[in-house]
Amino acid sequence: MKKIVELTKEGKKELEDELKSRIAERDVIIEKIATARAFGDLSENEDYSAARAEQKINEHRIAEIEGILKSAKVIANRGHEKVGLGATVTVSLNGKKTTYSIVGPVEANPLEGKISNESPLGKAMLGRRAGEEYTLPNGNKGKIISVE
């Protein structure tokens, strides 16, 4: 059974842009390989080895993004009453107010305020409304201030 990957509209666009960039990078990497190959003995050629490694990483990421996009389902991120995928949530935890976007695991990036619905914090908040409290697995309690 094929797993559906849930993405926001913005997350899907970011992946499509990265895919285009990585596909364009192929020619640059091929040129690096050709240049390094011209230096001769490939067994001791660091430039050649580095370019081949870069090519492998790039091709792996291209395949990964293509797989994600093939199974992607775009989630709506507008007007939420309860915390769910696509919602923007402002919470109070330990006296500090923070705003998060609830996204699928593929586009989660806590440093950008995007948390996965499968993370401990995401799971603790799912289905709750503004004004409700939640409890994290470590016992800390927080309060949902607003859900958009």
N, C-alpha and C positions, 0 to 999 in steps of 0.2 A: 504494500500500500504506500502510495506516494505521500510524503509529509508536506503539508501546506505551510509555507512560510508567510507569516503576517508582517506586512510592512506598511508604514505610513506612506502617503504620496511623496513626501519629501525624501524619505529613506529610499524609496524605489528610484527616484530621480538621481540621488547621490550614487547609487550602485550603477545605474546606466551611464552616468558621467565617468565613473571610475573605469568601467568596462571599455568605453571609447578611448580613454587615455591609455589604458594598458594595451589595447590593440594597436594604437598608434606607436607605442613604445617598442613594439616588435621590430620594426625596421631599424631603430637606433641600436637595439641589442644585436641584431644580425650584423650590422656594420662593425660593432665592437668585436664580434667574433671573427669576422673576416680580417680585420686589421691585426688582431692578435695572432691569427693563423699565419699571416704573412711573415711573422718573426721567426718561424721555423719550428724547431722541436717542441711539440705540444705537451710532452710528458713533464717538462719543467717550465712551462709557460704560465706564470701566475695570471697574466692578463686574460689569457684564453680560459683558464679555469674559472676565474671570477665572472667573466662574461657568460659562460655556460651556466654557472650557478644562478646568475641573475635571470637568465632565460628560463630556467626551470621554475624559479619562484614566480615569475611573471605569468607563465603558462598555467601554473597551478591555480593562481588567483583568478585568471580568466575563466578557467573551467568551473571554479567555485562560484563565481558571480553568475555565470550562465545558468548553473544549476539552481541557484537561489531564485533568479528571475523567472525561470520556467515554472517554478512551483509557488510563485508569489501571489498573495491575495492582498490587495490594497485595502487597508482599513480606514474608515472614516474618522476624522479627528475634529469633529464639530459637535457642539452642544451636548455635553454629557451631564446626566443627573447623578450617576454613580461612577466610581472609579473603574475604568476599563481601558482596553487598548485604544490608543489615540487620544486619551484624555490628558489634559494638563492639570496637575494637582499641586496646590500649595498646602504645605503641611507645617506643623510646629512640632519639633522634636528637641527635647532638652532645652527649651526656651529659644530655639533658633528657627526662624521661618525660612523655608526652602521651597522652590518650585521645581517640579519634575514633569517630564513628559513620559507617559507610559507607552512603551513600544515593545515589539517582539525582541527576542534574544539576538537576532541577527544585527539589528541596528542600535542595540544598547551601547551607550557610552556615558558612564556616570560623570565623567569630567565635563561633559556638555549638558548634564542634567537630563539625560535620556536613560531611564531605568527599565529593565526588562520586567514584563509581567510575571516572569518565572523566578525573579530574584526574591530574596526573603522580604525586602521592603515592598516590592510590587505585590507579592502574594498577600502580605498583611493588609494592604490597602484595597485590593480588588473587591468590588461590590459595595464598598462603603460610600456614604454620602457626606457632604459638607457638615461639619459639626460632630461627626462620629469619631471615636477614638479607635486606635489599632494598637496591637501589641506585636513587637518583633520577637523572633525566636530567643533572643538573649534576655527578654523580659522588659526591655525599654518600651515605654508607651509614648505614643504620639497622637496628635489630633489633626484631622483633616480640616483645613480652613476653607478651601474652595475647590470646586471641580468644574472645569470648563471643557 
